[in-house]
Amino acid sequence: MLRTLLRASASHLVALLVASTLVVSTSSAALAQQMRLLRDAEIENTIRTFVTPVLQAAGLNPNTVTIYLVEDPRLNAFATTNQRMFLNSGFLTATDGPGEVIGVLAHEAGHIAGGHLSRMRDEVAGAQMTSLAAALLGIGAALLTGDPRAASAGSVIGGDIALKNFLQYSQSQEQAADQAAITYLRGAHYNPEGLVEFMRKLDGQRVLNAIRQDPYLSTHPMTDSRIRFLEREVAQSPYKDKPWPPEWLEMFERMKAKLIGYLEAPAAVARAYPASDDSLPARYARAISTYRNSSFADALVQVEALIAERPQDPFFQELKGQILLESGKVAEAEGAYGKAVELLPGEPQLRLQLALVQIQTNSPATDQAALENLTKVLAREPGDASAWRLSAIANGRLGNEGMAAMSLAEYNFARGEWRDARGQAEKAMTLLTEHSTGWLRAADIAAVAERNQDRADKR
């Protein structure tokens, strides 16, 4: 299920981007700027499948590179410090095959592996704290929305020079990332044609004014020399005519169909996937769009047809579970989500949705089952605030007051709510056995949250 996370506050985005210990006060009116992050097991699985060999070829550990999906229709993708990549939904739906997605990810991997972003951390450390908060707010907004005007707003307060240093991608770095991308694609035995095809798309926009250009051009300026270089490299690649696996082509088409089905209006979905299109991705998009417009009975018929065709597909079961849940059929939804987890037991987002349904069932047995699922989710994704919130509910119902407080401490910590995190952590310490694992973690949260809150209060 495509899940929109709670909007991330700008203070969090700043810390995310520059990987520093700075935390900007969330009380500032300017920090009301927010972004929308999406989670979806199928889309994440698709992207990971595509990019893992590239990351390995780049000498990066795929487990330490975090990829975020941003709900934004504009075409943009970028890397930031601490091995993070951001992909706009608009970027994914604008691509025409797995090669274009993989090519851009390879380019961004080049920025990460080449250390092109590390200077951000150094500049943050050396900046004056009196102007840094406002400057970083502009940087966060610009990088995460792809809108350079947001950076300009921050520069009025924080200093134009600092912002330019943060935002400037030199031509040498872009060329180095292109070269690295070609190297990584060759190392992964991938066809590099998608990269140059995507760059040609962008090259056609250079005549547009800054407002009409896609944001990708703001941080990845195109030149004729870059295009010519990529064309030469593609021509020389031993893999230039290598086809993509048929299953990857379907994964790509399903990813696009899912994004369009969830995020676009029904009319737009109908234009992209008319009733005459009987392909599986088209039927998937229409089923999702039907569900999103609350026609649950019709959507269920459509997804059941998909399941009949692909009974071992966990993501069709997931969609069925979501439709049943939102139509009030909680017990049936639990069965569908349970089947999805059975088919793909290692996927934490599916377990999270199953736990949510089990919590809604509201019985000791299902609360315990939910807690067991949440434990597995958090073992894989310890920073998932939604999982900690559900863990607090389950523990509270089961009488585990210390762990309920501990879960709420983790929940608030993950959201950057330092005062609440500290309060719940200190409560947990009074309820848990001293020096136990939970008690020690609560003590750590309380100490870190106190320091972060003190910094925020001083600003």
Legacy VTK file of the C-alpha trace (Angstrom):
# vtk DataFile Version 3.0
C-alpha trace
ASCII
DATASET POLYDATA
POINTS 459 float
0.000 0.000 0.000
1.310 3.424 -0.905
1.514 5.105 2.487
2.041 8.815 3.037
4.151 9.378 6.119
3.513 12.158 8.578
4.975 15.266 7.040
8.566 15.765 8.065
9.286 19.084 9.748
11.884 21.334 8.209
14.095 20.916 11.286
14.215 17.226 10.534
14.897 17.832 6.875
17.848 20.037 7.694
19.359 17.405 9.970
18.637 14.786 7.331
20.368 16.745 4.607
23.510 17.917 6.351
23.978 15.003 8.748
24.960 17.311 11.564
23.930 17.450 15.204
22.171 20.741 14.618
18.457 20.698 15.324
16.493 23.811 14.412
13.654 24.779 16.710
10.315 23.496 15.504
8.622 26.503 17.093
9.869 28.860 14.375
7.115 29.925 12.004
9.521 29.562 9.097
9.907 25.897 9.907
6.322 25.182 8.978
7.581 24.124 5.558
7.123 20.402 5.195
7.444 17.561 2.722
5.570 14.351 2.039
7.436 11.067 2.091
5.850 7.890 0.744
6.336 4.277 1.763
5.330 1.334 -0.372
6.684 -2.196 -0.167
6.323 -2.943 -3.869
7.898 0.254 -5.154
10.744 0.039 -2.654
11.331 -3.592 -3.603
11.426 -2.638 -7.293
13.906 0.186 -6.806
16.112 -1.942 -4.567
16.121 -4.739 -7.125
17.160 -2.301 -9.847
19.838 -0.406 -7.953
21.559 -2.991 -5.732
24.040 -4.214 -8.397
24.883 -0.581 -9.223
25.595 0.256 -5.586
27.748 -2.826 -5.267
29.674 -1.839 -8.397
30.185 1.595 -6.807
31.692 0.001 -3.712
28.717 1.103 -1.606
26.887 -1.125 0.841
23.263 -1.318 -0.364
22.154 -1.670 3.254
23.598 1.723 4.177
22.189 3.682 1.235
18.726 4.978 2.134
16.308 5.748 -0.696
13.342 8.031 -0.039
10.273 8.387 -2.230
8.870 11.923 -2.250
5.287 12.677 -3.223
5.951 15.461 -5.704
4.815 15.548 -9.348
7.880 17.456 -10.485
10.736 15.612 -12.159
13.559 15.454 -9.646
16.021 13.033 -8.080
19.070 13.852 -5.986
21.516 12.575 -3.404
22.402 14.159 -0.073
24.916 13.474 2.650
24.992 10.245 4.653
24.312 8.152 1.541
20.734 9.242 0.987
18.872 9.411 -2.310
15.529 11.108 -2.919
13.254 10.234 -5.836
10.220 12.340 -6.671
7.138 10.419 -7.744
7.134 12.713 -10.785
10.582 11.474 -11.761
9.516 7.824 -11.659
6.354 8.403 -13.687
8.261 10.471 -16.272
10.707 7.677 -17.069
10.087 5.236 -19.903
11.806 2.113 -18.690
13.987 0.613 -15.976
17.119 1.799 -17.781
16.269 5.465 -17.212
15.602 4.932 -13.493
18.771 2.875 -13.094
20.873 5.349 -15.072
19.877 8.289 -12.879
20.415 6.250 -9.713
23.873 5.313 -10.998
24.637 9.001 -11.539
23.531 9.838 -7.984
25.613 6.930 -6.688
28.529 8.640 -8.404
27.952 11.758 -6.314
27.830 9.669 -3.135
30.851 7.470 -3.881
32.816 10.482 -5.113
32.290 12.382 -1.867
30.757 15.327 -3.735
28.338 16.046 -0.909
30.671 15.737 2.057
31.580 19.426 1.972
28.083 20.183 3.267
28.975 18.799 6.690
32.203 20.812 6.836
30.443 24.044 5.911
27.761 23.461 8.516
30.415 22.947 11.188
32.133 26.207 10.275
29.061 28.376 9.804
27.852 30.989 12.247
24.945 29.617 14.279
23.149 32.970 14.273
22.433 32.720 10.547
22.713 28.982 9.980
19.150 28.019 10.866
17.573 30.267 8.277
20.152 29.337 5.644
19.639 25.639 6.187
15.894 26.036 5.987
16.293 27.392 2.475
18.695 24.623 1.564
16.356 21.956 2.864
13.403 23.385 0.991
15.376 23.742 -2.227
16.901 20.291 -2.199
13.804 18.489 -1.081
11.356 20.286 -3.317
13.714 20.970 -6.193
12.601 24.610 -6.135
15.569 27.021 -6.144
13.252 29.864 -5.112
12.999 28.285 -1.661
16.748 28.538 -1.341
16.597 32.179 -2.370
14.170 32.894 0.455
16.543 31.296 2.929
19.501 33.206 1.531
17.921 36.555 2.464
18.237 35.520 6.098
21.104 33.110 6.119
23.531 34.632 3.646
23.637 34.215 -0.104
27.226 32.985 -0.152
26.543 30.075 2.228
23.572 28.937 0.204
25.445 29.081 -3.068
28.177 26.948 -1.563
25.624 24.371 -0.528
23.642 24.289 -3.745
26.359 24.574 -6.350
27.117 21.403 -8.291
30.206 22.120 -10.366
30.423 20.924 -13.927
33.438 18.840 -12.969
31.369 17.001 -10.364
28.573 16.379 -12.836
31.004 15.010 -15.381
32.655 12.873 -12.715
29.255 11.483 -11.703
28.482 10.720 -15.365
31.778 8.864 -15.738
31.154 6.994 -12.504
27.649 6.052 -13.629
28.970 4.567 -16.845
31.595 2.626 -14.871
29.033 1.304 -12.399
26.597 0.324 -15.146
29.341 -1.576 -16.901
30.362 -3.229 -13.641
26.757 -4.321 -13.090
26.547 -5.580 -16.724
23.729 -3.092 -17.330
22.689 -1.463 -20.581
23.586 2.271 -20.213
21.265 3.562 -22.949
18.607 4.602 -20.443
20.918 7.167 -18.875
21.589 9.019 -22.111
17.925 8.751 -23.134
16.896 10.444 -19.894
19.549 13.123 -20.290
18.313 13.840 -23.814
14.844 14.451 -22.367
16.292 17.035 -20.031
18.477 18.555 -22.734
15.343 19.534 -24.617
14.279 21.717 -21.670
17.306 23.964 -21.561
15.536 26.631 -23.610
12.768 26.897 -21.038
12.884 29.561 -18.360
13.749 28.551 -14.793
10.133 28.420 -13.644
9.078 25.983 -16.365
12.144 23.750 -16.207
12.064 20.505 -14.274
13.861 20.873 -10.920
16.416 18.239 -11.893
18.021 20.810 -14.177
18.528 23.202 -11.250
21.031 20.896 -9.578
22.159 18.872 -12.618
22.776 21.420 -15.399
23.061 19.880 -18.856
25.748 20.690 -21.404
26.363 19.503 -24.945
29.668 17.999 -23.830
27.915 15.839 -21.235
25.483 14.492 -23.805
28.271 13.798 -26.296
30.338 12.027 -23.636
27.437 9.781 -22.656
26.643 8.988 -26.277
30.249 7.939 -26.923
30.320 5.770 -23.811
27.027 4.093 -24.686
28.281 3.338 -28.191
31.342 1.639 -26.731
29.506 -0.341 -24.048
29.469 -4.126 -24.513
25.984 -4.104 -22.989
24.387 -1.380 -25.133
21.996 -3.792 -26.827
21.369 -5.990 -23.807
17.618 -6.242 -23.093
16.196 -5.866 -19.620
14.724 -9.011 -18.041
10.994 -9.319 -18.831
10.184 -9.446 -15.126
11.998 -6.134 -14.622
9.998 -4.531 -17.396
6.805 -5.624 -15.672
8.067 -4.435 -12.288
8.756 -1.035 -13.807
5.348 -0.810 -15.476
3.610 -1.863 -12.269
5.526 0.767 -10.302
4.375 3.491 -12.686
0.832 2.144 -12.710
0.716 2.124 -8.937
1.982 5.678 -8.596
-0.414 6.975 -11.228
-3.329 4.992 -9.813
-2.772 6.315 -6.302
-1.695 9.884 -6.985
-3.553 10.987 -10.116
-7.187 11.977 -10.563
-9.507 9.351 -12.120
-9.580 11.192 -15.438
-5.797 11.168 -15.656
-5.697 7.472 -14.788
-8.278 6.771 -17.494
-6.196 8.635 -20.059
-3.038 6.761 -19.116
-4.775 3.382 -18.835
-7.969 3.359 -20.953
-10.410 0.493 -20.631
-9.154 -0.839 -23.952
-5.770 -1.549 -22.336
-6.063 -5.049 -20.899
-2.463 -5.328 -19.707
-1.852 -6.285 -16.103
-0.319 -2.896 -15.142
-3.313 -1.095 -16.660
-5.789 -3.242 -14.745
-3.721 -2.689 -11.606
-3.831 1.093 -12.035
-7.584 1.078 -12.626
-8.208 -1.148 -9.589
-6.171 1.216 -7.402
-7.918 4.290 -8.789
-11.324 2.681 -8.232
-10.399 1.928 -4.611
-8.990 5.424 -4.053
-12.328 6.846 -5.129
-14.132 4.726 -2.525
-15.805 2.344 -4.972
-14.781 -0.538 -2.744
-17.059 -3.213 -4.172
-15.932 -2.567 -7.756
-12.298 -2.325 -6.689
-12.544 -5.640 -4.873
-13.884 -7.325 -8.000
-10.969 -5.942 -9.992
-8.305 -6.985 -7.506
-9.820 -10.437 -7.105
-9.402 -10.880 -10.860
-5.740 -9.929 -10.515
-5.303 -12.396 -7.653
-6.948 -15.159 -9.689
-4.341 -14.513 -12.370
-1.441 -14.179 -9.898
-2.407 -16.008 -6.668
1.166 -15.848 -5.339
1.537 -12.091 -5.717
1.873 -10.493 -2.254
1.125 -6.979 -3.459
-2.256 -7.871 -4.921
-3.088 -9.443 -1.558
-1.933 -6.239 0.115
-4.261 -4.143 -2.041
-7.115 -6.509 -1.254
-6.400 -6.124 2.447
-6.456 -2.344 2.215
-9.763 -2.334 0.357
-11.328 -4.685 2.911
-9.964 -2.657 5.825
-11.318 0.632 4.537
-14.687 -0.956 3.795
-14.926 -2.064 7.439
-14.218 -5.776 6.939
-11.384 -5.981 9.445
-11.305 -9.768 9.930
-11.190 -10.369 6.172
-8.516 -7.706 5.824
-6.385 -9.526 8.386
-6.617 -12.654 6.260
-5.479 -10.828 3.131
-2.594 -9.097 4.853
-1.653 -12.370 6.518
-1.466 -13.992 3.094
0.715 -11.139 1.830
3.140 -11.611 4.732
3.138 -15.361 4.170
4.138 -14.787 0.543
6.825 -12.209 1.380
7.761 -12.680 5.047
10.863 -10.505 4.954
9.069 -7.309 3.893
8.620 -5.074 6.984
6.013 -2.762 5.452
3.650 -5.680 4.851
4.071 -6.802 8.464
3.408 -3.264 9.611
0.077 -3.208 7.772
-0.839 -6.616 9.194
-0.032 -5.341 12.687
-2.242 -2.291 12.102
-5.188 -4.531 11.235
-4.505 -6.763 14.234
-4.468 -3.717 16.522
-7.843 -2.677 15.117
-9.254 -6.119 15.941
-8.647 -5.193 19.595
-8.322 -8.508 21.409
-5.481 -9.778 23.626
-4.609 -12.482 21.105
-4.392 -10.113 18.142
-2.593 -7.483 20.227
0.052 -10.070 21.064
0.270 -11.126 17.424
0.612 -7.481 16.411
3.411 -6.988 18.930
5.287 -9.977 17.513
4.968 -8.566 14.008
6.036 -5.111 15.154
9.119 -6.553 16.830
10.157 -7.973 13.450
9.391 -4.676 11.711
11.480 -2.676 14.171
14.357 -5.109 13.944
14.591 -4.121 10.276
13.477 -0.491 10.540
14.173 0.803 14.068
13.331 4.381 13.104
9.773 3.715 11.878
7.635 6.031 13.989
4.371 4.363 12.926
5.596 0.994 14.174
6.569 2.472 17.539
3.145 4.092 17.898
1.415 0.762 17.275
3.846 -0.934 19.661
2.850 1.536 22.364
-0.826 0.696 21.829
-0.261 -3.061 21.919
1.993 -2.919 24.968
-0.451 -0.661 26.785
-3.367 -2.990 26.168
-1.322 -5.975 27.300
-0.352 -4.244 30.550
3.310 -3.696 29.630
3.357 -0.131 30.916
7.124 0.229 30.900
7.438 -0.902 27.291
4.447 1.226 26.312
6.253 4.298 27.656
9.456 3.136 26.004
7.661 2.785 22.654
6.203 6.283 22.985
9.692 7.585 23.743
10.963 5.968 20.540
7.954 7.303 18.614
8.593 10.877 19.681
12.334 10.500 19.224
11.838 9.367 15.628
9.652 12.443 15.016
12.066 14.865 16.666
9.632 15.706 19.454
12.424 15.986 22.012
10.445 17.145 25.046
7.891 14.351 24.742
10.607 11.810 23.968
12.466 12.743 27.127
9.316 12.664 29.264
8.288 9.208 28.068
11.854 7.882 28.367
12.091 9.063 31.961
8.715 7.472 32.683
9.929 4.204 31.152
13.011 4.276 33.390
10.784 4.330 36.471
8.823 1.287 35.231
11.526 -0.913 33.686
14.127 -2.964 35.512
17.196 -0.833 36.125
20.043 -1.536 33.674
17.851 -3.794 31.534
18.103 -3.355 27.757
14.946 -1.241 27.663
16.050 0.866 30.626
19.439 1.588 29.049
17.831 2.588 25.769
15.415 4.876 27.644
18.357 6.499 29.398
20.062 7.122 26.053
16.915 8.656 24.573
16.404 10.891 27.600
19.989 12.188 27.422
20.008 12.847 23.675
16.526 14.386 23.716
17.532 16.708 26.547
20.593 17.938 24.642
18.593 18.507 21.468
15.854 20.336 23.318
18.408 22.555 25.045
19.882 23.502 21.657
16.439 24.238 20.306
15.519 26.377 23.329
18.701 28.446 23.000
17.748 29.384 19.471
LINES 1 460
459 0 1 2 3 4 5 6 7 8 9 10 11 12 13 14 15 16 17 18 19 20 21 22 23 24 25 26 27 28 29 30 31 32 33 34 35 36 37 38 39 40 41 42 43 44 45 46 47 48 49 50 51 52 53 54 55 56 57 58 59 60 61 62 63 64 65 66 67 68 69 70 71 72 73 74 75 76 77 78 79 80 81 82 83 84 85 86 87 88 89 90 91 92 93 94 95 96 97 98 99 100 101 102 103 104 105 106 107 108 109 110 111 112 113 114 115 116 117 118 119 120 121 122 123 124 125 126 127 128 129 130 131 132 133 134 135 136 137 138 139 140 141 142 143 144 145 146 147 148 149 150 151 152 153 154 155 156 157 158 159 160 161 162 163 164 165 166 167 168 169 170 171 172 173 174 175 176 177 178 179 180 181 182 183 184 185 186 187 188 189 190 191 192 193 194 195 196 197 198 199 200 201 202 203 204 205 206 207 208 209 210 211 212 213 214 215 216 217 218 219 220 221 222 223 224 225 226 227 228 229 230 231 232 233 234 235 236 237 238 239 240 241 242 243 244 245 246 247 248 249 250 251 252 253 254 255 256 257 258 259 260 261 262 263 264 265 266 267 268 269 270 271 272 273 274 275 276 277 278 279 280 281 282 283 284 285 286 287 288 289 290 291 292 293 294 295 296 297 298 299 300 301 302 303 304 305 306 307 308 309 310 311 312 313 314 315 316 317 318 319 320 321 322 323 324 325 326 327 328 329 330 331 332 333 334 335 336 337 338 339 340 341 342 343 344 345 346 347 348 349 350 351 352 353 354 355 356 357 358 359 360 361 362 363 364 365 366 367 368 369 370 371 372 373 374 375 376 377 378 379 380 381 382 383 384 385 386 387 388 389 390 391 392 393 394 395 396 397 398 399 400 401 402 403 404 405 406 407 408 409 410 411 412 413 414 415 416 417 418 419 420 421 422 423 424 425 426 427 428 429 430 431 432 433 434 435 436 437 438 439 440 441 442 443 444 445 446 447 448 449 450 451 452 453 454 455 456 457 458
